[in-house]
């Protein structure tokens, strides 16, 4: 192999390493964003459950009033 071929190979390897590093950083960033979305989703599910519980309680009170009447 000539020196020129080795230089080209080294350049391609360096480009591949740089690309892999950038992609890994992007993956880490996306994982962080996903974690934040998971947290937000969990909070919304808890709020949804709380509203459902309150609604069920109100419907139960309406049923009690109707039965008393």
Order of alpha helices (4+ residues) and beta strands (2+ residues): alpha
